[in-house]
Amino acid sequence: MKFIGRKKELESLELLLKKKSASMVVIRGRRRIGKSRLIKEFVSGKKSWVFSGLPPVPHITKQRQLDAFSVQIAQNLNMPKIQVSEWIEHFTFIGNQAKGRKIVIVLDEISWMGSEDPDFLGQLKTAWDLHFSENPDLILILCGSVSSWIEENILKSTGFVGRVSVDMVLQELPISESCEFWGAQRNKVSAYEKFKVLSVTGGVPKYLEEIISSQSAEDNIHRLCFQSKGLLFREFEQIFSDLFSNKAQTFSNIVKTLAHAPLSLDEICEKLDLEKSGFISRCLDNLALAGFVQEDCTWNLFTKSKSRLKKFRLKDNYLRFYLRYIEPNKDRIIKDIFKSKSFMHMPGWESIMGLQFENLVINNLKSICKILRIDLLEITNAGPFFQRATQRQKGCQIDLMIQTRHNTLYICEIKFSASEIKSSVIEEVEKKIINLSIPKRFSIRPVLVHVNGVSQSVKESEMFNDIIDFSEFFEI
């Protein structure tokens, strides 16, 4: 399949070829985000050796990982399999074989590779210092889905300080690039039709690759989500077992608390009936590093400093769709008695689509700024904004607010509706602005983002400085 997006990431990797010293690169991001596909595109036409760890299944051992690596060495170098008992033997061997070569060496799913050996990283660091770094034409790529493991064991490790040339975190593709997965049909499919698919897949490349452009959104979603052989029917459990191993259930439970709305740490602990602790905080940090959860931190409009008031948002659209619609119907899907393709008529459809739409827009903040002609360098704070009710002020929640250093507030109302937005939105936004404690000399610019049109009365009201149609995201 044609490679889509990641232009800046490829440029960053290609620049390393101009260096006169060896480079160590870290590439991380959620499962299915396209790490291996990016690497494949980068090494195309270059001499490369690619190795991958075995998944963390029960009874996996250090020796099994070493043996699998031996097989891959034999395949990459076209030589007989070698038998070793320590990682340093493998690393020393390929380091010596790479001498004098212009080469890219990839260790994919590195956390799996070293999961059963506490000396793995120390031996890799030794091999880098003694062998890999001595080759100025060598690039070593360390890649993995368990971002928290990479963060703790490589990026924050004193042993690797100063050795990592590039730390690359792959995010979801922007909406404009996601559109490319509809191929030749992309200009014939409406923005609303595309949104229905993106409401489930987000900008995750592997999910988008599964789109059949000649099928309707309903048919695509039914095939992927509501059939027992569908990729997205099986994906949820695989995500947590692969990434979080024996703590999979804990992480899954935390995610489930966020399926309906963003919550504070206290609210999450209350729903789980757990004491507030460092353990839950670390789990949330790991989910954020993995790309599933976003910590939204509100800020003080007067000082522009971050507030202690924060909420955790499930930023991954697939996880929420799974928890709200696939999991409750799991038994019926397995028995092949779930026949409904009209998921738009399922209970709570408008509610969940509102959250999915809001996520898509917030996750594409740069596109919003481009449409609004806001220079990114002018922004002091941006994100969902929530004001706690006190004796002096009323509570208030803004879907997305952008504050610039020129004291301008862009108050963005992100509104999903299966039909055009009615004039009631005007009163809703006016109330939010009234309740918001805004410093003097600030300019307020209300913005409305929609997917299915707005009524003439909304346009004529002149309430909004900008009314952004979702289709504009595809044209950037």
C-alpha positions in Angstrom: 0.0 0.0 0.0 1.1 3.6 -0.7 2.9 5.2 2.2 0.9 8.1 3.6 2.0 11.0 5.8 5.0 11.2 8.1 6.9 13.6 5.8 8.6 15.5 8.7 9.5 12.3 10.4 11.1 10.9 7.3 13.0 14.2 6.7 14.3 14.0 10.3 15.6 10.5 9.7 17.1 11.3 6.3 19.1 14.2 7.9 21.0 11.7 10.0 22.6 10.4 6.9 24.5 13.7 6.6 26.1 13.3 10.0 29.7 12.3 10.4 29.0 10.2 13.5 26.8 7.2 14.4 23.2 7.9 15.4 20.9 6.3 18.0 17.2 6.9 17.3 14.2 6.1 19.5 10.8 5.7 17.8 7.8 5.1 20.0 4.0 5.3 19.9 0.8 3.3 20.4 0.2 0.0 18.8 -0.8 0.3 15.1 0.4 3.9 14.8 2.8 3.0 12.0 6.3 2.8 13.6 7.4 -0.3 11.6 5.9 1.1 8.4 7.8 4.3 8.9 11.0 2.4 9.4 10.3 0.2 6.3 9.9 3.4 4.3 13.1 4.9 5.6 15.3 1.9 5.1 13.9 1.3 1.5 16.9 1.3 -0.8 19.3 1.4 2.1 21.4 -1.5 3.6 19.5 -2.5 6.7 19.2 -5.3 9.3 15.9 -5.4 11.1 15.4 -7.5 14.3 12.2 -7.9 16.4 11.5 -9.2 19.9 9.0 -12.0 20.5 5.6 -11.0 22.0 5.5 -11.4 25.9 3.5 -14.6 25.9 3.4 -16.9 29.0 6.6 -18.9 29.5 8.7 -16.6 27.3 12.4 -16.8 28.3 15.6 -15.0 27.8 17.0 -17.9 25.8 13.9 -18.0 23.5 14.4 -14.3 22.7 18.1 -14.9 22.1 17.3 -17.9 19.8 14.8 -15.9 17.8 17.4 -13.1 17.4 19.9 -15.8 16.2 17.4 -16.8 13.5 16.9 -13.2 12.4 20.7 -12.7 12.2 21.0 -15.7 10.0 18.2 -14.4 7.7 19.6 -10.8 7.6 23.2 -11.8 7.0 22.5 -15.0 4.9 24.6 -17.2 7.2 24.2 -20.2 9.5 22.4 -19.7 12.8 24.7 -19.0 15.8 24.1 -20.1 19.4 24.7 -17.6 22.2 23.8 -17.3 25.9 24.1 -13.5 26.4 22.9 -10.5 24.5 26.4 -8.9 24.4 27.5 -11.8 22.1 24.8 -10.9 19.6 25.4 -7.2 19.8 29.2 -7.6 19.5 28.8 -9.9 16.5 26.5 -7.6 14.5 28.6 -4.6 15.5 31.7 -6.2 14.0 29.7 -7.3 10.9 28.6 -3.7 10.5 32.1 -2.2 10.5 32.9 -0.3 7.3 29.2 -0.5 6.2 26.7 2.3 5.6 23.9 0.6 7.5 20.7 1.0 9.5 20.2 -1.5 12.3 16.7 -1.8 13.8 15.7 -3.3 17.1 11.9 -3.4 16.9 9.7 -4.0 20.0 12.8 -3.6 22.1 10.9 -3.9 25.4 9.9 -7.4 24.4 13.4 -8.3 23.4 14.9 -7.4 26.7 11.9 -8.3 29.0 13.5 -11.4 30.5 17.0 -10.1 31.1 17.9 -7.4 33.6 21.3 -7.0 31.9 19.9 -6.4 28.4 20.1 -2.6 28.4 23.5 -2.6 30.1 24.9 -4.9 27.4 23.3 -2.8 24.6 24.9 0.3 26.1 28.3 -1.4 26.2 27.9 -2.6 22.6 27.0 0.9 21.5 30.0 2.5 23.2 32.5 -0.2 22.0 31.1 -1.2 18.5 28.1 0.7 17.0 29.3 4.2 17.8 32.6 3.6 16.2 31.0 3.4 12.8 30.2 6.9 11.6 27.8 5.6 8.9 25.7 3.5 11.3 22.1 4.4 12.5 20.7 2.3 15.3 16.9 2.5 15.7 15.3 1.4 18.9 11.6 1.0 18.4 8.7 0.0 20.6 5.0 0.3 21.6 5.6 0.3 25.3 6.6 3.9 25.5 6.7 3.9 29.4 9.4 1.2 29.3 11.5 3.2 26.7 11.0 6.4 28.7 12.2 4.8 32.0 14.9 2.5 30.7 16.4 4.4 27.9 15.5 8.1 27.7 15.8 8.6 31.5 18.6 6.2 32.0 22.0 7.6 32.9 23.6 4.9 30.8 22.0 6.4 27.6 22.3 10.1 28.4 23.8 12.0 25.5 23.6 9.0 23.2 20.1 9.4 21.7 20.2 11.7 18.6 16.5 11.6 17.9 13.5 10.8 20.1 10.5 10.4 17.9 7.0 10.0 19.2 4.5 9.1 16.5 1.0 10.6 17.0 -2.2 9.9 15.0 -2.2 11.3 11.5 -3.9 14.6 11.0 -7.3 14.6 9.4 -5.9 16.0 6.1 -3.6 13.0 5.7 -6.2 10.5 7.0 -8.3 11.5 4.0 -5.7 10.0 1.7 -6.8 6.5 2.8 -10.0 6.9 0.7 -7.7 7.0 -2.4 -9.3 8.0 -5.6 -12.7 8.2 -3.8 -11.6 10.8 -1.3 -13.2 13.8 -3.2 -16.4 11.8 -3.8 -17.0 11.0 -0.2 -18.6 13.6 2.0 -16.9 15.0 5.1 -19.7 13.6 7.3 -19.2 10.1 5.8 -15.5 10.3 6.5 -16.2 11.6 10.0 -18.2 8.5 10.8 -15.2 6.3 10.0 -12.7 8.6 11.7 -15.0 8.6 14.8 -14.0 5.0 15.3 -10.5 4.9 13.8 -9.1 8.3 14.7 -5.9 8.9 12.7 -4.4 5.5 13.4 -2.8 4.3 10.1 -3.4 0.6 10.5 -7.1 1.1 11.1 -7.3 3.5 8.2 -5.6 0.9 5.9 -8.6 -1.4 6.5 -11.0 1.1 4.8 -12.6 -0.2 1.7 -13.3 3.1 -0.1 -16.2 1.8 -2.2 -18.1 0.8 1.0 -20.2 3.1 3.0 -19.1 4.2 6.5 -21.7 1.9 8.0 -20.5 -1.1 6.0 -16.9 -0.4 6.9 -17.6 0.0 10.6 -19.9 -3.1 10.6 -17.1 -5.2 8.9 -14.3 -4.0 11.2 -16.2 -3.8 14.6 -19.3 -5.9 14.6 -18.1 -9.2 13.1 -16.1 -11.6 15.2 -13.3 -11.8 12.6 -13.1 -8.0 12.3 -9.8 -6.3 13.2 -11.3 -3.8 15.6 -13.5 -6.4 17.4 -10.3 -8.2 18.5 -8.0 -5.2 19.0 -8.9 -4.0 22.5 -7.8 -7.0 24.5 -4.7 -7.3 22.3 -3.7 -3.7 23.0 -3.6 -4.3 26.8 -2.1 -7.8 26.8 0.7 -6.7 24.5 1.5 -3.4 26.2 0.8 -3.9 29.8 1.2 -7.6 30.3 0.2 -8.8 33.8 -1.2 -5.3 34.7 -3.5 -5.4 31.6 -6.7 -5.5 33.7 -5.7 -2.5 35.8 -5.0 -0.4 32.8 -8.2 -1.6 31.1 -10.3 -0.7 34.2 -8.8 2.8 34.3 -9.7 3.4 30.6 -13.2 2.2 31.2 -13.8 4.9 33.8 -13.0 7.5 31.1 -15.3 6.1 28.4 -18.1 8.6 29.2 -16.3 11.8 30.1 -13.0 13.3 31.3 -12.3 12.8 35.0 -9.9 14.1 37.6 -7.6 11.7 39.5 -9.9 11.8 42.5 -13.0 10.9 40.4 -11.1 8.0 38.7 -10.1 6.6 42.1 -13.7 7.0 43.4 -15.1 5.1 40.4 -12.6 2.3 40.9 -13.1 2.3 44.6 -9.4 2.7 45.2 -7.3 5.0 47.4 -5.6 7.8 45.6 -2.0 6.7 45.2 1.2 7.0 43.2 0.4 3.7 41.5 -2.7 5.0 39.8 -0.9 8.2 38.8 1.9 6.1 37.3 -0.7 4.0 35.4 -2.3 7.2 34.0 1.2 8.5 33.0 1.8 5.2 31.2 -1.5 5.4 29.4 -0.6 8.9 28.3 2.8 7.9 27.1 1.1 5.1 25.2 -1.1 7.6 23.4 -4.4 6.5 24.8 -5.1 9.2 27.5 -4.5 12.9 27.5 -3.9 14.9 30.7 -5.7 18.2 30.1 -4.4 20.9 32.4 -6.4 24.1 32.8 -4.6 27.4 33.4 -4.9 30.8 35.0 -6.1 33.4 32.5 -4.5 36.2 34.5 -1.0 34.7 35.0 -1.1 32.2 32.2 0.4 29.6 34.5 -0.8 26.0 34.7 -3.4 25.2 37.4 -3.4 22.2 39.6 -6.9 21.5 38.2 -6.5 18.7 35.6 -8.6 16.1 34.0 -7.8 12.9 32.1 -9.4 12.5 28.8 -9.6 9.3 26.7 -8.1 10.7 23.5 -8.2 7.4 21.6 -11.5 7.3 19.6 -11.3 3.5 19.0 -11.1 2.7 22.7 -14.2 4.7 23.5 -16.2 3.3 20.6 -15.2 -0.2 21.6 -16.2 0.3 25.3 -19.5 2.0 24.4 -20.7 -0.1 21.5 -18.6 -3.2 20.7 -18.1 -4.7 24.2 -21.7 -4.5 25.3 -22.7 -6.5 22.2 -19.7 -8.9 22.3 -21.6 -12.1 22.9 -24.1 -11.3 20.1 -21.3 -10.5 17.7 -19.5 -13.8 18.5 -22.8 -15.7 17.9 -23.2 -13.8 14.7 -26.7 -12.6 15.7 -25.7 -8.9 15.7 -27.0 -7.8 12.3 -27.5 -4.0 12.8 -25.5 -1.9 10.3 -27.4 1.2 11.4 -25.2 2.0 14.3 -26.4 5.6 14.1 -29.6 4.4 15.8 -27.9 2.8 18.7 -28.6 4.2 22.2 -26.5 7.3 23.0 -25.3 7.7 19.4 -25.5 11.6 19.5 -23.7 11.7 22.9 -20.8 9.5 21.9 -20.4 11.1 18.5 -20.1 14.4 20.2 -17.2 13.1 22.3 -15.6 11.5 19.2 -16.0 14.7 17.2 -14.5 16.8 20.0 -11.6 14.4 20.3 -10.8 14.6 16.6 -10.9 18.4 16.6 -8.8 18.8 19.7 -6.3 16.2 18.5 -5.9 18.4 15.3 -5.2 21.7 17.1 -2.5 22.7 14.6 -5.1 22.5 11.8 -7.6 24.6 13.8 -4.8 27.2 14.3 -4.1 27.2 10.5 -7.7 27.7 9.7 -8.0 30.5 12.2 -4.7 32.0 11.0 -3.2 31.8 14.4 0.6 31.7 14.5 1.6 28.8 16.8 4.4 31.0 18.3 1.7 33.4 19.5 -0.1 30.8 21.6 0.5 30.8 25.4 -2.0 28.1 26.3 -4.4 25.9 24.4 -6.7 23.0 25.2 -10.0 22.1 27.0 -10.6 24.7 29.7 -12.6 24.2 32.9 -13.3 26.7 35.6 -14.2 25.4 39.0 -17.3 26.9 40.7 -16.5 28.9 43.9 -18.3 31.6 45.9 -16.8 34.2 43.6 -17.3 32.6 40.2 -19.5 30.1 38.4 -18.3 26.8 37.0 -17.6 26.8 33.3 -16.2 24.3 30.7 -14.9 25.3 27.2 -14.5 22.5 24.6 -11.3 24.2 23.4 -9.7 27.5 24.3 -6.7 29.1 22.7 -5.0 32.0 24.5 -2.5 34.2 22.7 0.2 36.5 24.1 -1.8 39.4 22.7 -4.6 38.6 25.2 -6.9 37.1 22.7 -9.1 34.2 23.7 -10.5 31.9 21.0 -13.4 30.1 22.6 -14.2 27.1 20.5 -17.5 25.4 20.7 -17.2 21.9 19.1 -20.7 20.8 18.1 -21.8 17.5 16.6 -25.2 17.0 15.2 -26.6 14.7 12.6 -28.4 17.7 11.2 -27.6 21.4 11.0 -26.8 23.3 14.2 -29.7 25.3 15.5 -29.8 28.8 17.1 -29.8 27.3 20.7 -26.0 27.1 20.4 -25.8 30.9 20.6 -27.3 31.0 24.1 -25.1 28.1 25.2 -21.9 29.9 24.2 -23.1 33.3 25.5 -23.7 31.6 28.9 -20.2 30.1 29.0 -18.7 33.5 28.2 -20.7 35.2 30.9 -19.6 32.6 33.5 -16.0 32.7 32.5 -13.8 35.0 34.6 -12.0 37.0 32.0 -9.4 39.6 32.8 -9.9 43.2 31.6 -8.5 44.2 28.2 -9.0 40.7 26.8 -10.5 40.1 23.4 -13.0 37.3 23.0 -13.4 35.5 19.6 -16.0 32.8 19.7 -15.5 30.0 17.2 -18.0 27.2 16.2 -16.8 23.9 14.7 -19.4 21.7 13.1 -19.8 18.8 10.8 -23.3 19.0 9.2 -24.0 22.6 8.6 -25.5 25.5 10.7 -28.8 27.2 10.4 -29.2 30.5 8.7 -30.1 32.1 12.1 -26.7 31.1 13.5 -24.9 32.6 10.5 -26.9 35.8 10.7 -26.5 36.2 14.4 -22.8 37.2 14.0 -22.2 35.5 17.3 -19.2 33.7 16.0 -16.0 35.2 14.6 -15.5 32.0 12.6 -17.7 29.1 11.7 -15.5 26.1 10.7 -17.0 23.3 8.7 -15.3 19.9 9.3 -14.6 19.6 5.6 -12.0 22.4 5.9 -9.8 20.0 7.9 -9.4 17.8 4.8 -8.3 20.7 2.6 -5.3 21.9 4.7 
